[in-house]
Amino acid sequence: MLDESEEIHPLFHGAPSSTEFKKLRKRIVRLTREAIEQYGMIAPGGKWLVCLSGGKDSYTLLAVLYELKWRGLLPIELLACNLDQGQPGFPATVLPDFLSRMQVPHRIEYQDTYSIVMDKVPAGRTYCALCSRLRRGNLYRIAREEGCTAVVLGHHRDDILETFFMNLFHGGRLATMPPKLVNEEGDLFLYRPLAHVAEEDCERFARAMNYPIIPCDLCGSQDGLQRQQVKQILDSWEARSPGRRQVMFRALMNARPSHLLDPKLFDFAGLTTESIKSDANPEGLPKLR
C-alpha cells in the first residue's frame, strides 16, 4: 500500500492503520482495477479528466486512481477538475485548497449554470436533469481544451443500480449507467471506474480519510426525487435481505436476451425447433443473431 512507502502521496497522509480500514481500501482498489480492466478503459497515451464534486464518491475515485497509478497499474495522466456551477452557498475555496495541498494537478472552472436552471425549470420541479446536461457539456469542453481522452466520473454500484430501477419504474426500459461509453460527438470516452464499488464503502473511505466533503443538496432540489424514492426501496430490500443489492447488480452483468422480450436483441421470429437442435449453446439456448 502507499503508506508503506517513504514516497506516500499526500492524498493518503493520515490513513488509518486499522486492519478494517486496510481491508476496505484493498477492496475498493481491487474492484476499481477489475472494472478498469474488464471494460477496457486504459489506452496508451491516455489523459483523464477526473471530475470532482467534493462528495464522498469523487474523493474516493481520485484517491484510488492515484493509488493505482502509484502501483504502475494505471499508466494514465490524471487532471482533476471541479466545475463550480454557481450554486448558492457553494464553498468555492474548499476544492482548490484541498487539491493544491494534495499536490494534485487540477483545473477549477466557474460556469453559472445554476441561474440557467432556475430560469428554465418550472417551480416545484427538480433541477437535476437540466443541471446534469449543462454540467456534462462543460466537462466535455474542458476535456477537449486540456487534451484529455476521457471524462471520468465517480458513479458507483448503487448509482448504477438505482438508475436501472428508475428506468424500469419510470422510463419503461431496461437500461442504466454504463461503465464506459463514447459521447455523442464521438471524440471522448466517459468512464465510471467505481462501477463495482458499493456506496457504503465510498462513504466509509472518505470519512475515514477526513476529506472535506461538500453536500450535494445545496440547490435544495433533492427532496422527493425519484432517485431518493428508489434508494428507499432498495434500502428496505437490503434491510430485509442483506446482500440483495449485490445480487441485483450481478444480474446486470448476466443478461439473457432470449429470456426477455426485445426482438431487436433476439431473433424470436426466426426461432424454430430446428435452430434449437442445430445452433444451441451449452445452456441449450439458440445463439444471438
Secondary structure, DSSP 4 states (H G I P E B T S, - for coil): -GGGSTT--GGGTT----HHHHHHHHHHHHHHHHHHHHTT---TT-EEEEE--SSHHHHHHHHHHHHHHHTTS---EEEEEEEE---TT--TTHHHHHHHHTT--EEEEE--HHHHHHHHSPTTS--HHHHHHHHHHHHHHHHHHTT-SEEE----HHHHHHHHHHIIIIISS-----SEEE-TTSS-EEE-TTTTS-HHHHHHHHHHTT--PPPS-TTS--TT-HHHHHHHHHHHHHHHSTTHHHHHHHHHTS--GGGS--TTTS-STT--HHHHHHSB-TTS-BPP-
